[in-house]
Structures are given as C-alpha cells and as structure tokens.
Amino acid sequence: MAVTTGGRSTSKPPRSAWRRFLGMRESGVFLVLASMYVAMWFVSPVFRARFNQVSILSQMAVFAVLAIGQTMVIVSGGFDLSQGPIAALAGMLGGLAIKNWGWSPLAGIGFGLAIGLACGVFNGLIITRLQFEPVVATLAASSIYSGIMYSMTKGNTVVELPPQFTWLGSGDLGPLPAGVVVMFALYALMQFVLTTSEFGRHVFLIGSNKEAARLAGINVERTQFGIFLTSALVASLGGIMLAGRISAAQPQMGAGLMLPTVAAAIVGGTWLTGGVGSMFGTLMGAAIMAVLKNAIVVLRVNIYLQEFVVGVVVVLAVVIDQVRRGNLSLSLLRRRA
C-alpha cells in the first residue's frame, strides 16, 4: 500500500522468499526434518547409502498412507483408533482369498479394499446415526475387526503370496518403490481435496466448531461419514502394502501402526483439538518419524528405545503445539513465586 510522505510516495517492501517461507505453518517442521537429515548424512556413511534412502521411504510409506486418514479425522475433531485392525483385516483377508479361496491377485487386492470400505461404512454409521463419540466408536470397532480377523484366520500367517499381490509393498515403479509412488500421489490428491474442495472446507469448519458448521448449513453427519470412510479405505490400502512389503499377511501386522500414524499427524502440525492441519505437514511428520527410527538403527542404538523415542517426540510436539497456540505458557513450567 503506497504512503505519501513529504511529497514522496513510499511503499511497503515486499517480503523476501525466506520470510514468506518462515511465515508458513509447516516451516518449523521442515527445518526440523532438514536438520535431522543433514546431521545424519554427515554422521553416518550407512545412512547416506542409496539402499538406506530407499529403505527409509519404503518403511515410511505404509504408516504415512494411514496418516492421511488420521489427519482428516483429527482435523475434523475426531480420532480413529481402528486403523491398525482395519489394515490387518484387509491384508489378511486379501491374502486369504488368494491362497485358500483361489482368487486372482487383483481380486484379492480389490477384496481387501472392499473390506476397508465396509469397515468405513460401519464406523461412519455408528458415529453419525448412533451419535457415538469417534474415540468410543472406533475403539469398539477395532475389537470387532480384530475378532473377525482372528476367527477367520485362526491366527495363522498367510505366506507365499503371489508377486502381483505383493507389488504394492515390494515392487518398483521406475526408480522408486511402488508404495512410495502411491504415497506421494495420495498426498498430492488429498492436499488438493482439503485445500480446494467444498468437502475439504467442511472438514476444517467441523473441526473448528461443529455446531457453528451445522448452523451454517453444512451437513455434518454426511461429512463425518465421508471422513471415516476415507480413513478406513486408506488403512486397508496400507494393510495391503504392508503385507506386500513383508511378503506375508500376519494377524499382528497392524499392531505397531497406531503410534507412528498419530505421531506423523501431530508432529506435522495437526491440532488435536481440530480445525488445523495439512497433508504437507503430515508427510513431513511421517518423514521425521522414519528418519528418526532409521537413525536409531544405523547408529546402533538399543532397538528397544524406538518406541520410547517416538513417545518423547510426540510429547514434545504436543507441548510445542500448545505453546504456539497460546494454551500453554513457558512460564507455567517454572515454579510460581
């Protein structure tokens, strides 16, 4: 805006690219990721080896795909505790359909995704029709899905899956693993949906204030149904990718997905109270978790410290988030006089 002073017109200088970058909410997450990556690059020759770089991306792909759905749920003010069991159920039943029922690999993948859709419909219905809180609904649903899986598979592992089924988890698409390409494509798509579509705007409005969104004419129940349907669908895709990555479908394979999935969203800047978040931030949060876990391995730190370190990172991310929003003052951490 031009300002006239002493007969001369001056204007406010444009912000530099660096200042614009620092003004982005995800800039802090990016700087943390970049610092970790550069530090490990100079510290460990094993870390910068090409096979290790590919390994980081492959390990990241599965829980990052699940984090897409979890981010949408958290932004909307909810929480999905059923993603891990859905992933395991989809991977197990998809593999079971191929090995025991004689289905083709493509049909097995389709069946696994259909399982995810069915779970999403169930979650959506009990949340929107029965008015269950998302945490309670998905906690109960996770037990149901685990029970179905164990009763149908008897707890057995499905092995010797065909390469067409395992391709999503262990195959390549050009220079990158197929799962990594799928991950980047999904993040680009969902970032576009959240930032440009009416559905995306409704997700943020519901998370900011559900009743205000309802008064504004938004169909809250329909939007929530779509959110949990999406979360379950990406969870089933992640389960198929994980089964392909380990070349087997195991009943316990979804057990370790909950913490890194939620951590990726929180570390990436998604507010636990809803209303704020981005797919770009979650992707960087997932990368931080992957680099952190890989660093523990290549630096030969006690492997059992992985979960401890992840938990500490989540706590720090929540504290930083609370400070940034003004809900927590650093002065409160000191003893009052």
C-alpha positions in Angstrom: 0.0 0.0 0.0 1.5 3.3 -1.0 2.1 6.0 1.6 2.8 9.7 0.8 5.4 11.4 3.0 6.9 14.8 2.2 5.7 14.7 -1.4 7.3 11.3 -2.0 5.5 8.0 -2.3 6.8 5.1 -0.5 5.5 1.6 -0.4 6.0 -1.3 2.0 8.8 -3.5 0.7 7.7 -7.0 -0.4 8.5 -9.8 1.9 11.5 -11.9 1.0 11.1 -15.5 0.0 12.7 -16.6 3.2 10.3 -14.5 5.3 7.4 -16.0 3.3 8.7 -19.4 4.0 9.1 -18.8 7.7 5.5 -17.5 7.7 4.2 -20.9 6.6 2.9 -23.0 9.5 4.9 -26.0 8.2 8.2 -24.2 8.0 9.2 -25.3 11.5 8.5 -29.0 10.7 10.5 -28.7 7.5 13.5 -27.2 9.3 13.5 -30.0 11.9 13.4 -32.6 9.2 16.2 -30.9 7.2 18.4 -30.6 10.3 17.9 -34.2 11.2 18.6 -35.4 7.7 21.7 -33.2 7.2 23.1 -34.3 10.6 22.6 -38.0 9.8 24.1 -37.5 6.3 27.4 -36.3 7.8 27.5 -38.6 10.8 26.8 -42.0 9.2 28.0 -43.3 5.8 25.4 -46.1 6.1 22.6 -43.5 6.4 23.6 -41.8 3.1 23.9 -45.1 1.2 21.3 -45.4 -1.6 19.8 -48.6 -0.3 19.2 -47.0 3.1 17.5 -44.0 1.5 15.1 -46.3 -0.4 14.6 -48.3 2.9 13.6 -45.1 4.7 11.0 -44.3 2.0 9.7 -47.8 2.0 9.3 -48.0 5.7 7.6 -44.6 5.8 5.1 -45.4 3.0 2.8 -47.7 5.0 2.2 -45.6 8.1 2.3 -42.4 6.0 -0.7 -43.7 4.0 -2.6 -44.4 7.1 -1.7 -40.9 8.4 -3.7 -39.4 5.5 -6.9 -40.7 7.0 -5.9 -40.0 10.6 -5.1 -36.4 9.7 -8.5 -35.8 8.2 -10.1 -37.4 11.3 -8.1 -35.2 13.7 -8.7 -32.0 11.7 -12.4 -32.7 11.9 -12.1 -33.0 15.7 -12.2 -36.8 16.0 -9.8 -39.7 16.4 -9.7 -43.1 14.7 -8.4 -46.0 16.8 -9.5 -48.7 14.3 -6.9 -48.1 11.5 -4.5 -50.7 12.7 -7.1 -53.5 12.9 -8.6 -52.5 9.6 -5.2 -52.6 7.9 -4.5 -56.1 9.3 -8.0 -57.3 8.4 -7.8 -56.1 4.8 -4.3 -57.5 4.3 -5.1 -60.9 5.9 -8.4 -61.4 4.1 -7.0 -60.3 0.8 -4.2 -62.8 1.2 -6.6 -65.5 2.4 -8.8 -65.0 -0.6 -5.8 -65.7 -2.9 -4.3 -68.6 -1.0 -7.3 -70.5 0.3 -10.2 -69.4 -2.0 -8.4 -69.4 -5.3 -9.0 -65.8 -6.2 -6.7 -63.9 -8.5 -4.2 -61.4 -7.0 -6.1 -58.4 -8.4 -9.4 -59.8 -6.9 -7.6 -60.2 -3.6 -6.5 -56.6 -3.6 -10.0 -55.5 -4.6 -11.4 -57.6 -1.8 -9.1 -56.1 0.8 -10.1 -52.6 -0.3 -13.7 -53.6 -0.2 -13.2 -54.8 3.4 -11.8 -51.3 4.2 -14.9 -49.7 2.7 -17.2 -51.9 4.7 -15.4 -51.0 7.9 -15.6 -47.3 7.0 -19.3 -47.6 6.4 -19.7 -49.3 9.8 -17.6 -46.7 11.6 -19.5 -43.9 9.8 -22.9 -45.2 10.7 -22.3 -45.8 14.4 -20.8 -42.3 14.6 -23.4 -40.4 12.6 -26.5 -42.4 13.2 -26.0 -43.7 16.7 -24.1 -40.5 17.8 -21.2 -42.4 19.2 -18.1 -40.3 20.0 -15.4 -41.2 17.4 -12.9 -42.4 20.0 -15.5 -44.8 21.6 -16.9 -45.9 18.3 -13.5 -46.7 16.7 -12.2 -48.4 19.9 -15.2 -50.7 19.9 -14.9 -51.3 16.2 -11.2 -52.1 16.5 -12.1 -55.0 18.8 -14.8 -56.2 16.4 -12.4 -56.2 13.4 -9.7 -58.0 15.3 -12.2 -60.6 16.4 -13.4 -61.2 12.8 -9.8 -61.5 11.6 -8.7 -64.0 14.2 -11.9 -66.1 13.9 -11.5 -66.3 10.1 -7.7 -66.9 10.0 -7.3 -68.8 13.3 -4.3 -66.6 13.9 -2.3 -68.2 11.1 0.0 -66.3 8.9 -0.7 -66.4 5.1 2.6 -66.9 3.3 3.9 -67.4 -0.3 1.7 -64.6 -1.7 2.0 -64.0 -5.5 4.2 -61.1 -6.7 1.2 -59.4 -8.3 -0.3 -59.0 -4.8 2.9 -58.0 -3.1 3.9 -55.5 -5.8 2.4 -52.5 -3.9 4.6 -53.2 -1.0 7.8 -54.6 -2.5 7.7 -53.8 -6.3 9.2 -50.9 -8.1 7.7 -48.2 -10.3 10.6 -46.6 -12.1 13.4 -45.7 -9.8 11.2 -45.7 -6.7 9.3 -48.4 -4.8 5.7 -48.7 -6.0 4.4 -48.0 -2.5 6.4 -44.7 -2.3 4.9 -43.5 -5.6 1.4 -44.4 -4.3 2.1 -42.5 -1.1 3.2 -39.3 -2.9 0.3 -39.5 -5.3 -2.2 -39.9 -2.5 -0.8 -37.0 -0.5 -0.9 -34.7 -3.6 -4.5 -35.7 -4.2 -5.7 -35.3 -0.6 -3.8 -32.0 -0.2 -5.7 -30.8 -3.3 -9.0 -32.1 -1.8 -8.5 -30.5 1.6 -7.5 -27.1 0.2 -9.7 -26.6 -2.8 -12.9 -28.7 -2.5 -16.1 -28.0 -0.6 -15.7 -31.3 1.3 -12.2 -30.1 2.5 -13.6 -26.8 3.7 -16.3 -28.6 5.6 -13.7 -30.8 7.3 -11.9 -27.8 8.7 -15.1 -26.0 9.7 -16.5 -29.0 11.6 -13.2 -29.3 13.4 -13.2 -25.7 14.4 -16.8 -25.6 15.6 -19.2 -28.4 14.8 -22.3 -26.5 16.0 -21.4 -23.4 14.0 -20.8 -25.5 11.0 -24.2 -27.1 11.4 -25.8 -23.6 11.7 -24.0 -22.6 8.6 -25.9 -25.3 6.7 -23.2 -27.9 6.5 -24.3 -31.5 6.6 -22.1 -32.5 9.5 -23.1 -36.2 9.5 -22.5 -36.7 5.8 -19.1 -35.0 6.0 -18.1 -37.2 9.0 -19.3 -40.3 7.2 -17.0 -39.4 4.3 -14.1 -38.7 6.6 -14.2 -42.1 8.3 -14.9 -43.9 5.0 -11.7 -42.3 3.7 -9.7 -43.2 6.8 -10.8 -46.8 6.6 -10.1 -47.1 2.9 -6.5 -45.7 3.2 -6.0 -48.0 6.2 -7.0 -51.1 4.1 -4.6 -49.9 1.3 -1.8 -49.6 3.9 -2.6 -53.1 5.1 -2.2 -54.5 1.6 1.0 -52.5 1.1 2.4 -53.9 4.4 1.5 -57.5 3.5 3.3 -57.0 0.3 6.3 -55.4 2.0 6.9 -58.4 4.3 5.6 -60.9 1.7 3.2 -62.3 4.2 -0.1 -61.5 5.9 0.3 -61.6 9.6 -2.5 -61.1 12.2 -0.3 -58.8 14.3 0.9 -56.7 11.5 -1.3 -53.7 12.3 -0.3 -53.6 16.0 2.5 -51.2 15.6 0.9 -48.7 13.2 -1.1 -46.6 15.7 1.7 -44.6 17.3 3.7 -43.6 14.2 0.5 -42.7 12.3 -0.8 -40.4 15.0 2.7 -39.1 15.6 3.1 -38.2 12.0 0.0 -36.0 12.1 0.8 -34.3 15.4 4.5 -33.7 14.6 3.3 -32.3 11.2 1.3 -29.6 12.9 -2.2 -31.0 13.1 -4.0 -29.7 16.1 -5.5 -32.3 18.4 -8.5 -30.0 19.1 -9.3 -30.0 15.3 -9.6 -27.3 12.7 -5.9 -27.0 11.7 -3.7 -29.4 9.8 -2.3 -30.1 6.3 -1.3 -33.2 4.3 2.0 -31.5 3.5 2.8 -31.1 7.2 1.8 -34.8 7.9 4.0 -36.0 5.1 7.0 -34.2 6.7 6.0 -35.5 10.1 6.0 -39.0 8.7 9.4 -38.4 7.2 10.7 -37.2 10.6 9.5 -40.4 12.3 11.0 -42.5 9.5 14.4 -40.8 9.7 14.3 -41.0 13.5 13.7 -44.7 13.5 16.3 -45.3 10.8 18.9 -43.2 12.8 18.3 -45.5 15.8 19.2 -48.5 13.7 22.2 -47.2 11.7 23.7 -45.6 14.9 23.3 -49.0 16.6 21.3 -47.5 19.5 19.3 -50.0 21.6 16.5 -51.0 19.2 14.0 -51.2 22.1 14.4 -47.5 22.6 12.4 -46.8 19.4 9.0 -46.7 21.0 10.4 -44.6 23.9 11.9 -42.1 21.5 8.7 -41.9 19.4 6.7 -41.3 22.5 9.1 -38.5 23.7 8.8 -36.9 20.2 5.0 -36.9 20.4 5.0 -35.3 23.8 7.4 -32.6 22.7 5.3 -32.0 19.6 2.1 -31.6 21.7 3.9 -29.2 24.1 5.2 -27.1 21.2 1.8 -27.1 19.6 0.2 -25.9 22.9 2.8 -23.1 23.3 2.3 -22.0 19.7 -1.5 -21.7 20.2 -1.1 -19.8 23.4 -2.8 -22.5 25.5 0.5 -23.1 27.4 3.0 -20.5 28.6 6.6 -21.5 29.2 6.4 -19.5 32.4 3.9 -22.1 33.7 6.7 -24.7 33.6 8.5 -22.7 36.2 7.5 -22.8 39.8 5.3 -19.8 40.7 6.8 -17.4 43.2 
